[in-house]
Amino acid sequence: MTNIAIVGTGQTVHARRRIDVSQAGLAREAAVEALLDAQLTMDDIDSVVVASGPAMFGAVNQPEKWLVDALGARFKPVVRVTSGGGTGLAGALQGMNQIKAGVARRVLVVAYDKLSEGALQASISTLYDPFWGREFAVGIMGFSAAYWRARMDRLGHTEEAAAMVAVKNRKNSMLNPKAHVKKEVTVDEVLASRPLCWPIKALDVPPISDGACAVILAADDDAEAITSTPAWIRGMAYYSEADNGPHRSMLQSEPLKIAASRVYEKAGVTNPRRQFDVAELQEPYTCFELSYYEGLGLCEEGGAAELIASGATEMTGDIPVNPSGGCMGANPIGATALIRLAEAAMQVTGKAGAHQINGAELALVQAGGGWANLRGVAVVGSTRG
Amino acid sequence: MAASRRARVAVLGSAQTDLRAAHSDRQHVDLIAEAVASALLGTGLRMTDVDFVIDSGSDFLDGRSISNCGFLGAMGANHKEESRVEEDGLWSAMYAATKIASGSASVGLVVAYSKSSESDPRNYWSSLAEPFTQRPVGLDQHSAAGLFAQRYLARYGIDPQALSAVSDRAWAAAARNPQVDADEDMLRDESWNEFVAAPLRRRDMARPVDGAVAVVVTSEHVARQFDRRPVWISGMGSAMDQHFLAAREPTSLPAATAAAGAAFRMAGAASARDFDVVEVSANSTVGELMVLESLGLAEAGTAIGLYGDSAPSGLNLSGGALPADVVMATGLVRLHEVASHLAGRTDRDPAGAKTGLAHGTGGLGMQNHCVITLETS
């Protein structure tokens, strides 16, 4: 049984517009920081996985072929995985499989998006079927708003509850040196912010960022030789749901439930609320964080509003969610999933600095993409388990 | 690492749609579903037995972001693990093989497709160039191939007229391949002799086609449960060269050499000449010569000799990529072709073939390469 660990992490400074670097330079910045963290050089890396959001976001087709020079990966195996917002986890999963299969010892996973260089919502609109879906589905917001509206009635995911997510995550961002947005807000300000696609309002929405993240994966004794503080990946899965059909119940995400149950089983998690010390969840809108509380079993179905109101998911609560500030702090879409994984690794190795949760040993990671139909879950721990 | 340490991975079934200049009466989902259903047919496995799906396609060609999302149903990926590898499908096959070798799963489906007739493939190629120095000067797949061809032909003193032996043989083989819409007389039309990127003519360039291919890979345990003759993945490797064309080797493809080297080490093969059946991808006739040399099938500057009377019998029996370039699926079609021959599933199988090599490439001027070797027990 091969155990895989994260032995180095790196993140860029995330910003609305990084005009000082190209896409290749952005990815390199994160890779260099991860290599420094692991005290390795590219000579030590056998294989590179590049993960990014849809290529149209940055208007460069198959950008890994451009990045390869800046990453110092010439003549190494380099492959790109893309899976919408959750692509960082999909990329890490490919890296883990390479190591477990024995085709690589150490894998560098780099995820990035430079959203200042493309037409984001126009690109997202092309998600939908050109014949049946594109006429009325504009961007991802209308779709998300419709399902939040349904969850309001059925699960009590009120505007106030979602606003509390915005307040919490923006407050946490204040402690994260890498965060792009640092401005606290109140529930009233969120509720009074401009409706973009009701019930989604301006402050329910994360920023749009340029940014990159990198992690280095290694196994077993090799991981322990590289660092005294490996963050062990105790389980990871990434599941999909087909088509945008009427049978899909978006009240609870099926692929999220499948991924969570598989990963929990592997990691020996039977009581997520009690066992996890911290969680990093990718929340493209505030309403999604509420939905994930339930899908991940942090509370019962319909209990999300109560959970956020109780303060349990704040930094001082018993299950802090997004001490990094989540996507509200920085949202380079293609990198957000790997940022969640890196932040979880930082938490269980005590490297999270000002937003460290004291004594965190087991962390939950969630990220996803597509039209809310690609869902990934990971568990990261301070021990092999 | 020793091959014996790695769990064996079998190719239990594979299938492709017809490769046509345009499947104008069928959508992406139709092509994908046909390839997937046909690949499973006869394996004894059903869609419910498939643990995961890895797929290759292009958002740029499909005109659709996260385009895998639209095809998950056709690929049978609903409520399964799925990932999009946005490289040629051979890289998806490599991912699927590692996922099985790692013990993470037992049955995987690899899918690749392109329908370039629905968009302009020139945009796909030109958008591969980085946007600051290469894209503005108009580099695309054709000009990149032309630049390599000029240097290659000059260095080895080869007359461009000699290249017709390469395209003639490729199209003749494709004409014998019932799944490619080619006939031998096609190249007689004068339009095929127009210059596209001197010294290369239209007949020298890979022709983009529509199609889909699917491959079923399994663990040894699963493969042994069926009486179908399994084909085993014996080695695999990939490598990517640097991006800037001007900085690359002018007449060889060292990334192809590196990819092949990794695959041969894993397979315990001394050279590409050890394989009975070889299927390679290329962007042009000169590209195909460079691939053959870089893989080790000929010395530098001599691959044109493989197209004479002493041509190896097991080379690109399908016709290769020149008559039928499925863009994101071309390498995986090569794997399907090799696996089919080794399993004895076509009426064009070379007698006694036991080992095979499939090659895929991608990027501007064939920047990256992937090699998977196969064997029957």
Interface residues (C-beta under 8 A of the other chain):
Chain A: T2 S22 A24 P54 A55 M56 F57 A59 V60 N61 Q62 E64 K65 W66 V68 D69 A73 R74 F75 K76 P77 V78 V79 R80 V81 T82 S83 G84 A90 L93 Q94 M96 N97 Q98 I99 K100 A101 G102 V103 S123 I124 T126 L127 D129 P130 A237 Y238 Y239 S240 E241 A242 D243 E254 P255 I258 G369 G370 W371 N373 L374
Chain B: M1 R5 R6 A7 V53 S58 D59 F60 G63 R64 S65 I66 N68 C69 G70 L72 G73 A77 N78 H79 K80 E81 E82 S83 R84 V85 E86 E87 W91 M94 Y95 A97 T98 K99 I100 A101 S102 G103 S104 Y124 S127 L128 E130 P131 F132 M236 G237 S238 A239 M240 D241 Q242 H243 F244 P254 A255 A258 A259 A262 M266 G362 G363 L364 Q367 N368
